């Protein structure tokens, strides 16, 4: 049985990655090791599984058929391992998590590093990207996402925290230019705004009747780095919308002042997202439970 299963996980990873090089990265192997394993599998089966080029690999008809059955077999094996793992409450294997760069570095990664230290048989890949990661294509166990989640079948999400976005400026800037009293006043001030994938961030306000209204402020400067926006605001260069977890210290020491408190209702939820499965792996469940219990929440 062991001989029959040899190389199947490498084969499946190569299919999902689309190249031996990317599969090697996910498996922490060399590209040559992946290629050798696949070649040995093809030799044992007596068929060619991939059509190879210098840039990519594509499945043959035999490869596609084999891949379909391999997925079913691995799913059954993973289910059995999960049941056994849950029974003995032992966390092992490798956990791959993707998260937004700054939020992940400041809020998520320290907690997951602590979690890893509590489970010596667990390995982790912590990946930082502000792009929306694909759980299947990127070979991930878990992704952390902020804000409203799009409808998506086959995925499960759990709220792990929430935080408020705050309009703020330095005391020096407000002393020089005065403090805006309404959202409409912002058009007369220098505003910095965040941009992601070419799309400026939308600010949220409480409109008449308590309904939420969204708008994009007229910003003279757009940046795709929240830390750079915070630095500009602290330096007295303008007004910015920033998350509470990033500027908590600056608000406490007076380097930044929150303004337009009554007009803004910009609370963001943070979610952990994973693929829907009949038996959630223990490593994923315990990691999410830990984030829910320890992730700092500040919406004041």
Steps between C-alpha positions, in 0.01 A plus 500: 500500500783737587661435162172567320454832676858610453521825308126561480503807722787643294307427180183668629694805620669530159162490327351768724812719483526480121877458508764289667678812625198633686417153632854477634454827689177378660650164595836645610682278252733566211354519149709202398360297791145571385582411141674180607206394718253557217722312254522204737120503537456504121746213465317294762159568338629453146336819370596862444316725745628841382590675179805701598635829362771727630239727663210280606355153525156387383315179566461230240168318475644221715629760743160667531334166572762409758476844663123468546537169682799622701293788636236260625760274660682787670172642626423170669850482647478858627164426659642196677804694622280785623278263696801337663663838566184642655473193719842543654501885490848502350590772249752409233578551132534832318260794523504748211339836573470810280422842648506873412854635525479764773208361698655157482841618614369708789201298621485147360857372460605553865203293616563221250869495595394453862261226389783322317720514810225320694488217244854378424381248239334773293677684217370825352517702181387858566445686173441875479309655210235767454367313198209259546660157528343188354491216751518227237742653250735624773482181703377677814333370813377838617475862384436813706283765337381842615175665402193368324535150361366418153253215469689184421386140505740241632653736758439540872566823691515577870522847650818535705481869591409851394664841494405857427644724233557852634536839332797669659761772464788640700436785747745713302306458176170586672659805664617626162189417297218472750291191573231388251154489653324288238592241239433759228772719652763243402499635145684807633778298663791288382385138527704181466314186394588134467493332158504127432522342155433843349178552698487784759358406839136596562422681824178426688282753682167503680264685272157643585268247659787290631572341162859442399634688203828437319714749315853542367658822628678737267854402593802679358725207595422129468724234655486122511679490836308581819822555697610766251160670533531493878851645481372786283217575742734491801736738318217753473452474125127431489196301609474122473269208569694238696425178695500519879753217537756698300476835680403404855832621644493825302149576624609438859814715482325782313688477172165446328152627587179332394256733327142478365418238763124527465495479123693184435382144553776303335528171690669216316463134586792259471430143391686175477401315183558138405373239256177328595567145616310234688780474757695817578866420576587551865789733415259736320230486766738566789679780313170674430382450860821658622461803272143550617605492866818708476470737205490854638167666430468877517203689357498805725 
